[in-house]
Amino acid sequence: MKKLMNKKNCRIGILVVLLLAVAGTVFLVLQTNRQDQNKSNAVKQNEENYRSLSAADRETADLYAELYEMSREAVAEQQVKTKDWDKTAKELEKAFFTIPENEKHQMEKDGYSLEDLQEAEKLSVKTGRKAVELAKAKGKVSDQRKWSEVVKDSEILTTEEQLGLTKEQVKTLEEKPLAKEERVEVALLLMNERYTFDEVIQKLDAGKTVEELKKQKGN
C-alpha cells in the first residue's frame, strides 16, 4: 500500500513538473510573440510616417538619414513629432554627437569609463563619427585600448570642416590665399546660406575681400 502511494505521489509530482514546464513554455512563446508583434507594429508605423511625408520632405529625410547614419523611417518619426525640420535637425544632431544619459549610465555599469564616454562625444564633433560608436570602438576599461588606436590624426576635422566645408573647398580657399580666420568666416557665410561656395569664389576672384562679402550680404 505504501509503495502504491509513493508511486502515485511520484506520478503526481512528475505531472506537476510537466504542467509547469508546459505553462512556462507557453508563457515564453506568448511573450516572444507579443514582443515580435510590438516590433512589427513599430516598423509599420515608422514606414507609414515616412510615406506620410511630402515628396520634398522625403528627400530631406533621406539626406538626414545618410548624414546621421540612421534609417529614413527614424528621421521621419522625429519629423512627425516636431513638424519642424530645424527642430528635427537639432534632435538628430544631439542623438549623433552625444550619448543619452541613461545609456551612459548603463555603459558605465557594463565597464566603460565615464571619461571615455565624454571624450567620445568630443571626438564625435571633431571627426564626424557617431559618439556611441566611437565609445564602443574604444571599448571597456578592461580592453585597455588607446584613443590613438581608434581615431587617427587624419580623421580630426579642421574648424572649417566642422562648420561644413569639404577638404577640397578648404584647399581652394587656402590657395586664394585666405587665412584660417577668413576660411572660418566663409564657412559661416555658407552655413547661414548667405552665399553658395561658387558665389564666394567668384566674388574673391573679382577682388572682393571676405570682410566685404560679410558687409555686402549684411545690408
C-alpha positions as CSV (number, residue, x, y, z in Angstrom):
1,M,0.0,0.0,0.0
2,K,2.8,2.4,1.0
3,K,4.6,1.6,-2.3
4,L,1.5,2.3,-4.3
5,M,1.1,5.7,-2.5
6,N,4.7,6.5,-3.2
7,K,4.3,5.7,-6.9
8,K,1.1,7.7,-7.0
9,N,2.8,10.7,-5.4
10,C,5.8,10.3,-7.7
11,R,3.5,10.4,-10.8
12,I,1.6,13.4,-9.5
13,G,4.9,15.2,-8.9
14,I,6.1,14.4,-12.4
15,L,2.8,15.6,-13.8
16,V,3.0,18.8,-11.9
17,V,6.6,19.4,-13.2
18,L,5.4,18.7,-16.8
19,L,2.5,21.0,-16.4
20,L,4.7,23.8,-15.0
21,A,7.2,23.2,-17.9
22,V,4.4,23.4,-20.5
23,A,3.0,26.5,-18.8
24,G,6.4,28.2,-18.8
25,T,7.0,27.3,-22.5
26,V,3.6,28.7,-23.4
27,F,4.3,31.9,-21.5
28,L,7.6,32.4,-23.2
29,V,6.1,31.8,-26.6
30,L,3.3,34.2,-26.0
31,Q,5.8,36.8,-24.6
32,T,8.0,36.4,-27.6
33,N,5.1,36.7,-30.0
34,R,3.9,39.8,-28.2
35,Q,7.4,41.4,-28.5
36,D,7.6,40.5,-32.1
37,Q,4.2,41.9,-32.7
38,N,5.2,45.2,-31.0
39,K,8.3,45.4,-33.1
40,S,6.3,44.7,-36.2
41,N,3.8,47.4,-35.4
42,A,6.6,49.9,-34.7
43,V,8.2,49.2,-38.0
44,K,4.9,49.6,-39.8
45,Q,4.2,52.9,-38.0
46,N,7.6,54.2,-39.0
47,E,7.1,53.2,-42.6
48,E,3.7,55.0,-42.5
49,N,5.4,58.1,-41.0
50,Y,7.8,58.2,-43.9
51,R,5.1,57.6,-46.6
52,S,3.0,60.4,-45.0
53,L,5.7,63.0,-45.7
54,S,5.6,65.1,-48.9
55,A,8.0,64.3,-51.7
56,A,10.3,67.2,-50.7
57,D,10.2,66.1,-47.1
58,R,11.1,62.5,-48.0
59,E,14.1,63.8,-49.9
60,T,15.1,65.8,-46.8
61,A,14.6,62.7,-44.6
62,D,16.8,60.7,-47.0
63,L,19.6,63.3,-46.7
64,Y,19.4,63.4,-42.9
65,A,19.4,59.6,-42.8
66,E,22.6,59.4,-44.7
67,L,24.2,62.2,-42.8
68,Y,23.4,60.9,-39.3
69,E,23.7,57.2,-40.2
70,M,20.2,56.1,-39.4
71,S,17.1,54.9,-41.2
72,R,14.9,57.3,-43.1
73,E,12.0,56.0,-41.2
74,A,13.6,57.0,-37.9
75,V,14.1,60.5,-39.3
76,A,10.5,60.6,-40.4
77,E,9.4,59.6,-36.9
78,Q,11.2,62.5,-35.4
79,Q,9.8,64.9,-38.1
80,V,6.3,63.7,-37.4
81,K,6.8,64.6,-33.7
82,T,8.3,68.0,-34.2
83,K,6.7,69.0,-37.6
84,D,9.7,71.4,-37.9
85,W,12.9,70.4,-39.8
86,D,15.0,72.8,-37.8
87,K,13.9,71.1,-34.6
88,T,14.3,67.7,-36.1
89,A,17.8,68.5,-37.2
90,K,18.8,69.6,-33.7
91,E,17.4,66.4,-32.2
92,L,19.2,64.2,-34.8
93,E,22.4,66.2,-34.2
94,K,22.1,65.7,-30.5
95,A,21.5,61.9,-30.9
96,F,24.6,61.7,-33.2
97,F,27.1,63.7,-31.3
98,T,26.1,62.8,-27.7
99,I,25.3,59.7,-25.7
100,P,22.0,59.7,-23.8
101,E,22.5,59.9,-20.0
102,N,20.6,56.6,-19.4
103,E,22.7,54.9,-22.0
104,K,25.9,56.4,-20.4
105,H,24.8,55.1,-17.0
106,Q,24.3,51.6,-18.4
107,M,27.6,51.6,-20.3
108,E,29.4,52.6,-17.1
109,K,27.8,49.6,-15.4
110,D,29.0,47.4,-18.3
111,G,32.6,48.5,-17.8
112,Y,33.0,51.7,-19.9
113,S,34.8,54.7,-18.4
114,L,32.8,57.9,-18.0
115,E,35.9,59.8,-19.1
116,D,36.0,57.8,-22.3
117,L,32.3,58.3,-22.9
118,Q,32.8,62.1,-22.6
119,E,35.8,62.0,-24.8
120,A,33.8,60.1,-27.4
121,E,31.3,62.9,-27.6
122,K,34.1,65.5,-28.1
123,L,35.8,63.4,-30.8
124,S,32.4,62.8,-32.5
125,V,32.3,66.6,-33.3
126,K,35.9,66.6,-34.4
127,T,35.7,63.5,-36.6
128,G,32.0,63.4,-37.8
129,R,31.7,59.9,-36.4
130,K,28.8,58.8,-34.1
131,A,29.6,59.3,-30.4
132,V,28.3,55.9,-29.2
133,E,30.1,54.1,-32.0
134,L,33.4,55.8,-31.0
135,A,32.9,54.8,-27.4
136,K,32.2,51.2,-28.4
137,A,35.3,51.2,-30.6
138,K,37.4,52.4,-27.7
139,G,35.9,49.6,-25.6
140,K,35.6,48.9,-21.9
141,V,38.3,49.8,-19.4
142,S,39.4,46.1,-19.3
143,D,40.1,46.3,-23.1
144,Q,43.0,48.8,-22.3
145,R,42.6,50.3,-25.8
146,K,44.1,53.8,-26.5
147,W,42.2,56.5,-28.4
148,S,45.1,56.7,-30.9
149,E,44.1,53.2,-31.9
150,V,40.6,54.3,-32.6
151,V,40.9,57.8,-34.1
152,K,43.7,58.7,-36.5
153,D,45.1,62.2,-36.7
154,S,44.0,62.4,-40.3
155,E,40.4,61.9,-39.1
156,I,40.3,65.0,-37.0
157,L,38.4,67.7,-38.9
158,T,39.6,71.3,-39.1
159,T,37.4,74.1,-37.7
160,E,36.3,74.9,-41.3
161,E,35.4,71.2,-41.9
162,Q,33.5,71.1,-38.7
163,L,31.5,74.0,-40.0
164,G,30.6,72.2,-43.2
165,L,33.4,72.9,-45.7
166,T,34.9,69.9,-47.6
167,K,38.6,69.3,-47.7
168,E,38.6,70.3,-51.3
169,Q,36.9,73.6,-50.5
170,V,39.3,74.3,-47.7
171,K,42.2,73.7,-50.1
172,T,40.7,76.0,-52.7
173,L,40.4,78.8,-50.1
174,E,43.9,78.2,-48.9
175,E,45.1,78.7,-52.5
176,K,43.4,82.1,-52.8
177,P,45.1,82.5,-50.2
178,L,42.8,83.0,-47.2
179,A,44.0,82.9,-43.6
180,K,42.3,80.4,-41.3
181,E,40.1,83.1,-39.7
182,E,38.9,84.1,-43.2
183,R,38.2,80.5,-44.1
184,V,36.1,80.1,-41.0
185,E,34.2,83.3,-41.9
186,V,33.5,81.8,-45.3
187,A,32.2,78.6,-43.7
188,L,29.8,80.7,-41.5
189,L,28.6,82.6,-44.6
190,L,27.8,79.3,-46.3
191,M,26.2,77.8,-43.2
192,N,23.9,80.7,-42.9
193,E,23.0,80.3,-46.6
194,R,24.2,83.9,-47.4
195,Y,26.2,82.6,-50.3
196,T,27.0,79.4,-52.2
197,F,30.6,78.3,-52.4
198,D,30.8,79.1,-56.1
199,E,29.5,82.7,-55.4
200,V,32.2,83.2,-52.8
201,I,34.9,82.1,-55.2
202,Q,33.5,84.4,-58.0
203,K,33.5,87.3,-55.6
204,L,37.0,86.6,-54.4
205,D,38.2,86.3,-58.0
206,A,36.7,89.7,-58.7
207,G,38.8,91.2,-56.0
208,K,36.3,91.2,-53.1
209,T,37.6,90.5,-49.5
210,V,35.8,88.2,-47.0
211,E,35.1,91.3,-44.9
212,E,33.4,92.9,-47.9
213,L,31.3,89.8,-48.5
214,K,30.1,89.9,-44.9
215,K,29.1,93.5,-45.2
216,Q,27.5,93.2,-48.6
217,K,25.1,90.4,-47.6
218,G,24.5,92.0,-44.3
219,N,23.0,95.1,-45.9
